[in-house]
Amino acid sequence: MDRASAIFLAGSLVVTVLVSWVAFPFAAMDRDMVERAAAPQPAEDLGLVDVGQGFGELPVEELMLYYIDNPPAAPEPGAVAAPEIKFGGC
């Protein structure tokens, strides 16, 4: 490796560390927000969720109660498994 390549490599590393050091406070969450995110929240405080596909917005509490009243059915033996739906990108 010649001298110009070594200088470019060292300079690139220094610039990357400096940019990361300067930008981190702007990207980091506040300490109180981290504490609130770590603590469980009551379903009544979570608000509305847009479930899409014509259902519109529903409260989280109603979704939880529906799930408790109507749990998913256990797969029947020998039945083909439903395809896994993944969220796609562009």
Buried (B, 14 or more C-beta within 10 A) or exposed (E): EEEEEEEEEEEEEEEEEEEEEEEEEEEEEEEEEEEEEEEEEEBEEEEEBEEEEEEEEEBBBEBEEEEEEEEEEEEEEEEEEEEEEEEEEE
